[in-house]
């Protein structure tokens, strides 16, 4: 998708600080970190968000959840980390491309409101 910010990052049209890449997944540091470690993990295939996950593309999501612990280990998040996906505008999703935030590097607040 030509107008998708994350598709343009994957294509190298917009710079990012890559921390992981394979055939199906791209991960990079968030430009507005909410924790000392804040990494976005996205599928290379455009999926609009959680509501766009189907039986045809769900293997990509499973792979993302195989990759997330590898990234966390490489980032030395030994005390734990949080994985978040905002689904829709009311939840704060600002880029309509499925993505998961890895947050860590400090004790995170328990209040999820």
C-alpha positions as CSV (number, residue, x, y, z in Angstrom):
1,X,0.0,0.0,0.0
2,X,1.6,3.2,-1.2
3,X,0.1,5.4,1.4
4,X,0.7,3.2,4.4
5,X,3.4,4.6,6.7
6,X,4.6,1.1,7.8
7,X,4.6,-0.3,4.3
8,X,6.8,2.7,3.3
9,X,9.2,2.0,6.2
10,X,9.4,-1.7,5.2
11,X,10.2,-0.6,1.6
12,X,13.0,1.7,2.9
13,X,11.3,4.9,1.7
14,X,11.2,6.2,5.2
15,X,14.2,5.6,7.5
16,X,13.8,3.5,10.7
17,X,16.1,2.0,13.2
18,X,15.7,-1.7,12.4
19,X,16.2,-4.3,15.2
20,X,15.0,-7.4,13.3
21,X,14.0,-8.5,9.9
22,X,13.1,-11.8,8.2
23,X,11.0,-12.8,5.2
24,X,7.7,-11.9,6.9
25,X,8.5,-9.6,9.8
26,X,10.1,-6.2,10.3
27,X,10.9,-4.7,13.7
28,X,12.1,-1.2,14.5
29,X,12.4,1.3,17.3
30,X,9.5,3.6,17.9
31,X,10.3,7.2,17.2
32,X,8.2,8.3,20.2
33,X,9.2,5.7,22.9
34,X,6.9,5.2,25.8
35,X,9.5,3.1,27.7
36,X,13.3,2.7,27.6
37,X,12.8,-0.1,25.1
38,X,9.9,0.5,22.6
39,X,10.0,-1.6,19.5
40,X,7.3,-2.0,16.9
41,X,6.9,-5.5,15.3
42,X,5.0,-5.6,12.0
43,X,4.2,-8.0,9.3
44,X,5.7,-7.2,5.9
45,X,2.4,-8.0,4.3
46,X,-0.2,-5.3,4.8
47,X,-2.8,-6.3,7.3
48,X,-5.0,-3.4,8.5
49,X,-5.0,-4.3,12.1
50,X,-6.3,-7.0,14.5
51,X,-9.6,-7.0,12.6
52,X,-7.8,-7.8,9.4
53,X,-6.4,-11.1,10.7
54,X,-8.0,-14.0,8.9
55,X,-7.4,-17.8,8.6
56,X,-5.4,-17.0,5.4
57,X,-2.9,-14.6,7.2
58,X,-2.9,-15.8,10.8
59,X,0.3,-17.7,10.4
60,X,2.1,-14.4,10.0
61,X,0.7,-13.4,13.5
62,X,1.9,-16.7,15.0
63,X,5.3,-16.1,13.5
64,X,5.4,-12.6,15.0
65,X,4.7,-14.1,18.4
66,X,7.6,-16.5,17.9
67,X,9.9,-13.5,17.0
68,X,8.9,-11.3,19.9
69,X,10.7,-13.3,22.6
70,X,13.8,-13.4,20.4
71,X,13.8,-9.6,20.1
72,X,13.1,-9.2,23.9
73,X,16.1,-11.5,24.7
74,X,18.3,-9.6,22.3
75,X,17.2,-6.3,24.0
76,X,18.1,-7.9,27.4
77,X,14.5,-7.5,28.7
78,X,15.2,-10.1,31.4
79,X,12.8,-8.5,33.9
80,X,9.8,-8.8,31.6
81,X,8.1,-6.8,28.9
82,X,4.7,-5.9,27.6
83,X,3.2,-6.6,24.2
84,X,0.4,-4.3,23.1
85,X,-1.7,-3.9,19.9
86,X,-4.1,-1.1,19.6
87,X,-7.1,-2.0,17.5
88,X,-9.0,0.9,16.0
89,X,-9.1,4.6,16.5
90,X,-10.8,4.4,19.9
91,X,-7.9,2.2,21.2
92,X,-5.3,4.6,19.9
93,X,-4.3,2.9,16.6
94,X,-2.8,5.7,14.5
95,X,-1.3,3.6,11.7
96,X,-3.7,1.2,9.9
97,X,-1.2,-1.6,9.6
98,X,-1.1,-4.5,12.2
99,X,1.7,-3.9,14.7
100,X,2.7,-5.0,18.1
101,X,4.5,-2.8,20.6
102,X,7.2,-4.4,22.8
103,X,7.6,-2.2,25.9
104,X,10.2,-2.8,28.6
105,X,13.4,-1.7,30.3
106,X,11.6,-0.5,33.4
107,X,8.8,-1.4,35.7
108,X,5.6,-0.6,33.8
109,X,2.5,0.7,35.4
110,X,-0.2,-1.8,36.0
111,X,-3.1,0.6,35.2
112,X,-4.2,-0.3,31.7
113,X,-7.0,2.4,31.4
